[in-house]
């Protein structure tokens, strides 16, 4: 089951960055939000297949919008995956709150 609130850490060129992902799956559709660096983003085009998920979104920056995609899986109370943004891949990992 993917539903939950996750505290996540992404490995970036600027060091580890923390955030929160709130995910809800219904059939094969994934909805929710991600919060990091003082921003909250709605996920777009979220899909679920078993314990795997994908979604995308846009981040407004001072140089213009940055499009990102994300894919990963949830195993038990652990979430992990890769975010692809600005031509780079960033690994992330986290745990479900209340686990």
Residue frames as qw, qx, qy, qz and C-alpha x, y, z in Angstrom:
[[0.000, 0.889, 0.458, 0.000, 0.00, 0.00, 0.00],
 [0.457, 0.352, 0.015, 0.817, 1.40, 3.37, -1.03],
 [0.250, -0.833, -0.250, -0.426, -0.97, 5.69, 0.89],
 [0.673, -0.540, -0.274, 0.425, 0.70, 7.71, 3.62],
 [0.022, 0.982, -0.164, 0.093, 2.82, 10.64, 4.67],
 [0.900, 0.037, -0.079, 0.428, 6.54, 10.08, 4.21],
 [0.237, -0.905, 0.251, 0.250, 9.52, 11.97, 5.59],
 [0.875, 0.386, 0.104, 0.275, 12.07, 11.84, 2.79],
 [0.327, -0.748, 0.336, 0.470, 15.69, 12.80, 2.21],
 [0.767, 0.630, 0.069, 0.103, 17.07, 13.42, -1.29],
 [0.653, -0.364, 0.256, 0.613, 20.79, 13.34, -2.08],
 [0.414, 0.895, 0.152, 0.061, 21.58, 16.50, -4.06],
 [0.631, 0.430, -0.164, 0.624, 24.77, 18.28, -5.19],
 [0.127, -0.670, 0.219, -0.698, 24.06, 20.73, -2.33],
 [0.044, -0.187, 0.850, -0.490, 23.98, 17.90, 0.22],
 [0.097, -0.386, -0.917, 0.016, 21.02, 16.00, 1.67],
 [0.286, -0.150, -0.025, -0.946, 17.69, 17.85, 1.49],
 [0.089, 0.244, 0.915, -0.310, 14.65, 16.81, 3.50],
 [0.390, -0.051, -0.249, -0.885, 10.98, 17.03, 2.65],
 [0.472, 0.148, 0.741, -0.453, 7.58, 15.41, 2.95],
 [0.286, 0.005, -0.710, -0.644, 5.50, 13.46, 0.46],
 [0.525, 0.162, 0.592, -0.590, 1.78, 12.85, 1.02],
 [0.224, 0.161, -0.794, -0.542, 0.58, 10.13, -1.34],
 [0.627, 0.182, 0.549, -0.522, -2.82, 8.58, -2.02],
 [0.068, 0.138, -0.851, -0.502, -3.48, 5.80, -4.52],
 [0.654, 0.290, 0.438, -0.545, -6.87, 4.96, -5.96],
 [0.888, 0.425, 0.174, -0.004, -6.85, 2.12, -8.47],
 [0.778, 0.146, 0.126, 0.597, -3.86, 3.02, -10.70],
 [0.144, 0.824, 0.068, 0.544, -4.00, 6.79, -10.05],
 [0.587, -0.302, -0.378, 0.649, -1.64, 8.50, -7.60],
 [0.021, -0.866, -0.143, -0.479, -2.41, 11.93, -6.12],
 [0.670, -0.570, -0.254, 0.402, -0.79, 14.00, -3.42],
 [0.085, 0.975, -0.138, 0.153, 1.72, 16.70, -2.62],
 [0.786, 0.007, -0.233, 0.573, 5.43, 17.10, -1.98],
 [0.200, -0.976, 0.012, -0.085, 6.89, 19.72, 0.34],
 [0.796, -0.146, 0.009, 0.588, 10.55, 20.72, 0.36],
 [0.402, 0.064, 0.072, 0.911, 12.67, 23.87, 0.53],
 [0.111, 0.362, 0.320, -0.868, 9.67, 25.88, 1.71],
 [0.428, 0.172, -0.428, -0.777, 7.52, 24.91, -1.30],
 [0.575, 0.147, 0.755, -0.280, 4.49, 22.65, -1.62],
 [0.264, 0.306, -0.624, -0.668, 3.90, 21.03, -5.00],
 [0.832, 0.169, 0.307, -0.430, 0.95, 19.04, -6.29],
 [0.382, -0.204, 0.825, 0.364, 2.05, 15.90, -8.04],
 [0.588, 0.480, -0.143, -0.636, 0.90, 15.49, -11.65],
 [0.731, 0.354, -0.509, -0.285, 0.22, 12.45, -13.82],
 [0.333, -0.433, 0.782, -0.298, 0.65, 10.07, -10.88],
 [0.820, 0.112, -0.454, -0.330, 0.44, 6.37, -11.66],
 [0.507, -0.439, 0.688, -0.278, 0.65, 3.27, -9.46],
 [0.821, 0.188, -0.484, -0.236, 1.37, -0.33, -10.39],
 [0.812, -0.196, -0.487, 0.257, 1.69, -2.67, -7.43],
 [0.551, -0.690, -0.163, 0.440, 4.23, -1.13, -5.05],
 [0.465, -0.002, 0.263, 0.845, 5.77, 1.07, -7.77],
 [0.141, 0.871, 0.382, -0.276, 4.81, 4.65, -8.62],
 [0.430, 0.163, 0.256, 0.850, 5.61, 7.47, -11.03],
 [0.050, 0.900, 0.407, -0.145, 4.62, 11.13, -11.12],
 [0.477, 0.320, 0.099, 0.813, 5.82, 14.51, -12.29],
 [0.183, -0.871, -0.365, 0.273, 5.47, 18.17, -11.55],
 [0.396, 0.688, 0.017, 0.608, 6.83, 21.67, -11.98],
 [0.524, -0.566, -0.273, 0.574, 8.94, 23.73, -9.60],
 [0.205, 0.944, 0.098, 0.240, 8.90, 27.52, -9.97],
 [0.693, -0.312, -0.035, 0.649, 12.45, 28.91, -9.68],
 [0.051, -0.802, 0.026, 0.594, 14.01, 32.33, -10.17],
 [0.076, -0.363, 0.661, 0.652, 15.25, 31.16, -13.61],
 [0.603, 0.105, -0.408, -0.677, 11.86, 29.78, -14.63],
 [0.887, -0.175, 0.198, -0.380, 9.94, 26.54, -14.14],
 [0.056, 0.424, -0.902, -0.063, 11.81, 23.26, -13.74],
 [0.866, -0.014, -0.228, -0.445, 9.96, 20.12, -14.80],
 [0.160, -0.429, 0.868, -0.190, 10.67, 16.98, -12.79],
 [0.826, -0.054, -0.441, -0.347, 9.72, 13.32, -12.91],
 [0.336, -0.464, 0.718, -0.396, 9.86, 10.84, -10.08],
 [0.838, 0.017, -0.467, -0.283, 9.71, 7.08, -9.88],
 [0.045, -0.428, 0.798, -0.422, 10.14, 4.61, -7.09],
 [0.640, -0.248, -0.698, -0.203, 8.57, 2.01, -4.88],
 [0.487, -0.534, 0.373, -0.581, 7.20, 1.52, -1.41],
 [0.663, 0.010, -0.746, 0.065, 8.20, -1.59, 0.50],
 [0.468, -0.461, -0.627, 0.419, 6.58, -1.85, 3.91],
 [0.162, -0.921, -0.253, 0.249, 7.07, 1.58, 5.47],
 [0.415, -0.465, 0.351, 0.699, 10.07, 2.55, 3.31],
 [0.568, 0.795, 0.200, -0.077, 9.87, 4.67, 0.17],
 [0.430, -0.505, 0.439, 0.606, 12.76, 5.07, -2.25],
 [0.643, 0.641, 0.397, 0.136, 13.33, 6.17, -5.80],
 [0.463, -0.045, 0.260, 0.846, 14.85, 8.66, -8.21],
 [0.219, 0.867, 0.261, -0.364, 13.87, 12.23, -9.05],
 [0.564, 0.200, 0.387, 0.701, 14.95, 13.45, -12.49],
 [0.055, 0.952, 0.250, -0.169, 15.18, 17.25, -12.82],
 [0.077, 0.934, -0.284, -0.204, 17.32, 19.68, -14.79],
 [0.672, 0.553, -0.492, -0.009, 19.16, 16.85, -16.53],
 [0.079, 0.423, -0.811, 0.396, 20.19, 15.17, -13.27],
 [0.732, -0.320, -0.569, -0.195, 19.04, 12.23, -11.20],
 [0.158, -0.490, 0.554, -0.654, 18.70, 12.45, -7.42],
 [0.490, -0.190, -0.850, 0.045, 18.12, 9.41, -5.20],
 [0.395, -0.449, 0.251, -0.761, 15.67, 9.72, -2.33],
 [0.482, -0.161, -0.852, 0.126, 14.64, 7.53, 0.56],
 [0.308, -0.370, 0.263, -0.837, 12.22, 7.92, 3.43],
 [0.117, -0.176, -0.945, 0.249, 9.88, 6.37, 5.95],
 [0.335, -0.581, -0.548, -0.500, 6.14, 6.45, 6.49],
 [0.190, -0.391, 0.420, -0.796, 5.06, 8.54, 9.50],
 [0.736, -0.239, 0.241, -0.586, 3.43, 6.61, 12.30],
 [0.820, 0.214, -0.523, -0.092, 5.16, 3.37, 11.33]]
